[in-house]
Amino acid sequence: MRLSGNEADKLRQLQLGEHLDRAIECLLWGLQTDGSHHKQHNMEEALRHIAGDEWTKAAKAEFDWEDGIPA
């Protein structure tokens, strides 16, 4: 089955919406969490949901941020 351009766009929007929902959830948890290393973990997870695992790994290597700690 081949999707039309419009259907493919709708599917991408739905998939992006799921990733953004997860990213927002990570950020909200981070705002309610004490400790900078715990907040760091939530920020990295949010970035991973938005940009993907490979991009996040490359950015972490480039900018050399510390590992976060799950709460």
N, C-alpha and C positions, 0 to 999 in steps of 0.2 A: 504494500500500500504506500502510495506516495502522497505526501501532504502538499497542499497548495501553499503558496507563499504566505497567504494570510493565516492559514491554519498553523504553519510552522512558527510564525511570529507569535501567535497566541500561546502555543506550547512553550516557547522560550520565555514568555512573560510569566507563565504559571511557574515554571521551574525557577526563574529568578526570584519570583515572589516567595517561594518556599525557602530559598537560601537567605533572602532578606529577613524573613520571619525568624529564622534560626539565629541570624546575626543580631537582630534586635533583642531576642531573648537572652543571648550571651551578654550583651551590653547592659541590659536591665539587671541581670544577676550580678554583674560586676559593680554596678552602682550601689548594690545592697551589701556588698562584701567588704569586710575590713582587710586591710593589708595590701600594700602595693604589689607584692608578688602574686597574690590571688587575683587582683584586678588585671595585672599583666596577662595572666592566663586567659581570662575572659576576653580581653581585647584581641589576643592572638586567635582565639577560637572564632570570634566574630569576623576577623579578617579572612580566616580560612574559609568560612562559609560564603563570603562575598567573592574573594579572588581565587579560591582554589588552593589545594595543598601545595602543588609545585611552585606556584607564584609566591606563596607565603614563605616557603623554605628558602627560595632565592632572595626574597626581601630580607629575611632574617639573617642570612649570610652576608648580605651587602651592608646592612645597617647595624649588625652585631648587637641586637638587644638580648637582654637576659631572659632565661627561661622563666615562665610563670609557674606557679604552683596551684594545682586544683584545690578548691576550697573543700 
